[in-house]
Every structure is written in structure tokens, then in C-alpha cells.
């Protein structure tokens, strides 16, 4: 059973998410918090496996709350909930340790996939977040090749850049390994790269990855 804590300052949002998750047999909602401060107290008491964390909240906010939570519970998995239009791209959340990234308007099955994926230790980026990242964070680069990718291709590409193999991507997105292989090949063709090494180099070149390349 995956124990989930819901963190959002809007009770209506928490109620809606809880109503969805209570219908999933392998997920149990163990608590709700309306602020980052309250979430810290509840994690210490209830020890959930996964936290669904709203990014924009009064007080310390979702990013700082995530940072503090993972200091006291390093094995905790955090899925950030964003509004996209004015939220930081997952890179900032990744820096503080979040493993999943969803929009509040994502389909219910995608939210369930995200919870299951991060519980297994596999990062998850929703297709909306992935697509928005490509189209907005690099809109100043009019010639960026990534704008030609579909939402699903962008999602798969970001998981490849996380170092995930076909089977891991397959499990995380509920796709067959063959379908993942097809997406991978399409990405290579659209970006004119031959393998993951060249894809990684291209990602660094266009700012999708910000660290220095040591191994490629």
C-alpha cells in the first residue's frame, strides 16, 4: 500500500484529489495539510511514502517545504503540483529533491501513474509540464529543435535524460516497451541524433540540462 499525504492550501483541491485516490486499491491517503509547515509536522507523525505538494502556498511554500521534508525524511518521495503559467520549471524542484511534476489539470490516471512511479524510485514528468517547458522556457531560442516534439515525445525524452531505460519508462508511463522504443527512435530522428549520448549533448547545448558534461 502506498501511503500518500496531500498538501494544498485549497480544501476543495484536496477533497477532489482524495476522492480520486480513495478509489485506487493500492493507494491510501493518510493525511491532508493546508501549508508547508503543517506538512512537516504530519510527515514526522504519519511517515507517508509519497507527498503530493502544491508549489504555490502561503508561508514557506512548496519548494522550501520539499527541501525541509527531505532533510527529515530522506526516503520520502515528493510529487510537485504546478499551475504551469507562473510556476518554476521542474529543474528548481529537482534541485530540492522532488521526483514528480504534475499540473493540477492533469488526468486522474496520470496522477496515479506519477504516485506509483515515484514510489518505485522512478521520476515522473507529466506531458503538460514537459511540453510547457519546451515551448516557454526556450521561447527565446526560436530555432530550438525540441519544439517539434509532441507532448509524449517530450515526456519520454526528459525521462531518457534522467537516465531511465526503456523498461523503466514503460513502467512509469504504462506503455509497452515496444512503444517506448518507437518513441525513442522518433525522438532521435526529429532531433537528428543517433543515441542517448548525442541527445544529452544536444540537451546541454540548448539549456535543458545545466550541469557540465563530464562523461559525454
C-alpha positions in Angstrom: 0.0 0.0 0.0 1.3 3.5 -1.0 0.7 6.0 1.8 0.1 9.5 0.5 -0.1 12.9 2.1 -2.0 15.7 0.3 -0.6 19.2 0.7 -2.5 22.1 -0.7 -3.9 25.3 0.8 -7.2 24.9 -1.0 -9.5 22.4 0.8 -11.5 21.9 -2.4 -8.5 20.7 -4.3 -7.5 18.3 -1.5 -11.1 16.9 -1.4 -11.1 16.4 -5.2 -7.7 14.6 -5.2 -8.7 12.5 -2.2 -11.9 11.4 -3.8 -9.9 10.1 -6.8 -7.2 8.4 -4.8 -9.6 6.6 -2.3 -10.8 4.6 -5.3 -7.4 3.2 -6.1 -6.8 -0.1 -4.2 -3.0 0.3 -3.8 -3.1 3.9 -2.6 -4.1 5.2 0.9 -4.5 8.9 1.8 -3.1 9.1 5.3 -3.5 12.8 5.8 -4.1 16.3 4.5 -2.2 19.5 5.1 -3.0 23.1 4.2 0.5 24.5 4.4 4.2 23.5 4.1 4.6 24.0 7.9 1.7 21.6 8.6 3.1 19.1 6.1 6.4 19.0 8.0 4.6 18.1 11.2 2.4 15.5 9.6 5.3 13.8 7.8 7.1 13.4 11.1 3.9 11.9 12.7 2.5 9.8 9.9 5.5 8.9 7.8 3.8 8.8 4.3 5.6 7.3 1.3 4.6 10.0 -1.1 3.6 13.6 -0.7 1.6 15.5 -3.3 2.9 19.0 -2.8 1.3 22.2 -4.1 4.1 24.6 -5.2 2.3 27.9 -4.5 1.2 28.1 -0.9 1.3 30.8 1.8 4.2 30.5 4.3 7.3 28.6 3.3 5.8 27.4 0.0 6.1 24.1 -1.7 9.7 24.3 -2.8 11.1 25.1 0.6 8.7 22.6 2.2 10.1 19.9 0.0 13.6 20.8 0.9 12.9 20.6 4.6 10.8 17.4 4.3 13.6 15.6 2.6 16.0 16.6 5.3 14.0 14.9 7.9 12.7 12.0 5.8 15.3 11.3 3.0 13.3 8.3 1.6 10.2 10.4 1.1 9.0 10.9 -2.5 7.6 14.2 -3.4 5.3 14.9 -6.4 5.0 18.7 -7.1 1.7 20.1 -8.3 2.1 23.2 -10.5 -0.2 25.6 -12.3 2.3 25.9 -15.2 1.7 29.5 -16.2 3.7 31.0 -13.3 5.5 28.1 -11.7 9.2 27.4 -12.0 10.1 24.5 -14.3 10.8 21.2 -12.5 14.6 21.9 -12.6 14.2 24.1 -9.4 12.1 21.4 -7.8 14.5 18.7 -8.8 17.3 20.7 -7.1 15.5 20.3 -3.8 14.7 16.6 -4.4 11.2 16.4 -5.9 10.8 13.3 -8.1 7.5 14.1 -9.8 5.9 17.0 -11.6 2.2 17.4 -12.4 -0.3 20.1 -13.5 -3.4 20.4 -11.4 -5.4 19.9 -14.6 -3.7 16.6 -15.4 -5.8 13.4 -16.0 -6.5 11.3 -12.9 -4.7 8.3 -14.4 -1.6 10.4 -14.9 -1.6 11.5 -11.2 -1.9 7.8 -10.2 0.9 6.9 -12.6 3.1 9.6 -11.0 2.5 8.3 -7.5 3.3 4.8 -8.4 6.4 5.8 -10.4 8.0 7.9 -7.7 7.1 5.3 -5.1 9.3 2.8 -7.2 12.0 5.5 -7.3 11.3 6.5 -10.9 11.0 10.2 -11.8 7.8 11.3 -13.5 7.1 14.4 -15.5 3.6 15.0 -16.8 3.1 15.5 -20.5 1.7 19.0 -19.9 4.7 20.1 -17.8 7.2 18.6 -20.3 5.5 20.3 -23.3 5.2 23.7 -21.5 8.9 23.6 -20.6 9.9 23.1 -24.2 7.6 25.8 -25.6 8.1 28.5 -23.0 11.4 28.2 -21.2 13.2 28.3 -24.5 10.8 30.5 -26.5 13.7 33.0 -26.8 15.5 30.3 -28.8 13.4 30.4 -32.0 15.4 27.7 -33.7 15.3 25.2 -30.8 14.8 21.7 -32.3 12.7 20.5 -29.3 9.7 22.5 -30.3 9.0 19.8 -33.0 8.4 17.1 -30.4 4.9 16.1 -29.3 4.0 16.2 -25.6 4.5 12.5 -25.2 7.8 12.6 -27.1 9.0 15.4 -24.8 7.9 13.5 -21.8 9.8 10.4 -22.9 12.9 12.5 -23.8 13.1 14.0 -20.4 12.9 10.6 -18.8 15.7 9.4 -21.1 17.8 12.4 -19.9 17.1 11.3 -16.4 19.0 8.1 -17.3 15.9 5.8 -17.4 15.9 2.7 -19.6 13.1 1.6 -21.8 11.6 -0.7 -19.2 11.6 2.0 -16.6 9.9 4.4 -18.9 7.5 1.7 -19.9 6.6 1.1 -16.3 6.3 4.8 -15.4 4.1 5.7 -18.4 2.1 2.5 -18.6 3.3 1.9 -22.2 4.7 -1.2 -23.8 8.5 -1.4 -24.1 8.0 -1.6 -27.9 6.0 1.7 -27.9 8.8 3.3 -25.8 11.4 2.1 -28.3 9.3 3.6 -31.1 9.1 7.0 -29.3 12.9 6.9 -28.7 13.5 6.3 -32.4 11.2 9.2 -33.3 13.0 11.5 -30.9 16.3 10.6 -32.4 15.0 11.2 -35.9 13.4 14.5 -35.1 16.4 15.8 -33.3 18.9 14.3 -35.8 20.8 12.4 -33.1 21.9 8.8 -33.2 22.0 7.8 -29.5 21.5 8.9 -25.9 25.0 10.4 -25.7 24.2 12.8 -28.7 20.8 13.5 -27.2 22.4 14.5 -23.9 24.9 16.8 -25.6 22.1 18.5 -27.5 20.1 18.9 -24.3 23.1 20.6 -22.7 23.7 22.8 -25.7 20.1 24.1 -25.6 20.0 24.5 -21.8 17.7 21.6 -20.9 20.5 20.2 -18.7 22.5 22.8 -16.9 25.4 20.8 -15.3 28.7 20.3 -17.1 29.0 17.2 -19.2 31.7 15.0 -17.6 31.0 11.7 -19.2 29.8 12.5 -22.7 
